[in-house]
Amino acid sequence: KHYGLLHGLVLVLKEQRTLWWPTFVIFLTCAAGGGTYPALAVLFSKTMEAFETIDVDKGNFFALMFFVVALGNLVLYAVAGWLSNIVAQTTMKFYRGEIFSNTLRQDMA
């Protein structure tokens, strides 16, 4: 029987029910992190207005907004990376333990 990547992922997720919540949070943080790219595009288009005038406050405001988006990305991707590491380590520990236990139960001959 041939299993594809998606089918294998579904099998792992079915076996690892305790990791559903972190996986859901990873999905949300990645979606929110991906949503910052359109926000940056809009912010960059508004930044062009700051170059048209001599208004320094407007330029400082947009620089601050870029910094705020960068801080948001830092938090989002840090949480996603931390939770991804937890999910990966937990899954690998489970399956490595299962493989080791299956190996120990095999006949010597």
C-alpha positions in Angstrom: 0.0 0.0 0.0 1.4 3.4 -1.0 1.1 6.2 1.5 1.5 9.8 0.5 2.9 12.6 2.6 -0.5 13.9 3.5 -1.8 10.4 4.6 1.4 9.9 6.7 0.8 13.2 8.4 -2.8 12.4 9.1 -1.6 9.0 10.7 0.9 10.8 12.9 -1.6 13.4 14.0 -4.2 10.7 14.9 -1.6 9.0 17.1 -0.3 12.2 18.7 -3.6 13.7 20.1 -1.7 15.5 22.9 0.1 17.6 20.2 -3.1 18.8 18.5 -3.2 22.0 20.6 0.4 23.1 19.9 0.0 22.2 16.2 -3.1 24.4 16.1 -1.2 27.3 17.7 1.7 26.8 15.3 -0.8 27.0 12.4 -2.3 30.2 13.8 1.1 31.9 14.4 2.3 31.0 10.9 -0.9 32.4 9.4 -0.5 35.6 11.4 3.1 35.8 10.5 2.2 35.4 6.8 -0.4 38.1 7.2 2.3 40.6 8.1 3.6 40.6 4.5 0.5 42.3 3.1 0.6 44.6 6.1 4.2 45.5 5.2 3.2 46.1 1.6 0.5 48.6 2.7 2.9 50.2 5.2 5.6 50.5 2.5 3.1 52.2 0.1 2.2 54.7 2.9 5.9 55.3 3.6 6.3 56.8 0.1 4.2 59.7 1.3 6.8 60.5 4.0 9.4 61.0 1.3 7.2 63.5 -0.6 7.2 66.0 2.3 9.8 67.3 4.7 7.7 66.2 7.7 10.2 64.3 9.9 7.5 63.2 12.3 5.7 61.3 9.5 9.0 59.5 8.7 9.6 58.7 12.3 6.0 57.3 12.6 6.5 54.9 9.7 9.9 53.9 11.0 8.2 53.0 14.3 5.5 51.1 12.5 8.1 49.0 10.7 9.7 48.3 14.0 6.4 47.3 15.6 5.8 44.9 12.7 9.3 43.5 13.1 8.6 42.9 16.9 5.3 41.2 16.0 7.2 38.9 13.6 9.8 38.2 16.2 7.1 37.1 18.7 5.1 35.1 16.2 8.0 33.2 14.7 9.6 32.7 18.1 6.4 31.0 19.4 6.0 29.0 16.2 9.6 27.8 16.4 9.5 27.0 20.1 6.2 25.0 19.7 7.5 23.3 16.5 10.5 22.1 18.4 8.3 20.7 21.2 6.1 18.9 18.7 9.1 17.5 16.8 11.0 16.4 19.9 7.9 14.8 21.4 7.0 13.0 18.2 10.6 11.7 17.7 10.8 10.5 21.3 7.6 8.6 20.9 8.5 6.9 17.6 12.2 6.2 18.6 10.9 4.6 21.8 8.5 2.5 19.8 11.1 1.4 17.4 13.5 0.6 20.3 10.8 -1.4 22.1 9.9 -3.3 18.9 13.6 -4.1 18.4 14.0 -5.4 21.9 10.9 -7.7 21.5 12.3 -9.5 18.4 13.6 -13.0 18.6 17.3 -13.5 18.8 17.5 -16.0 16.0 
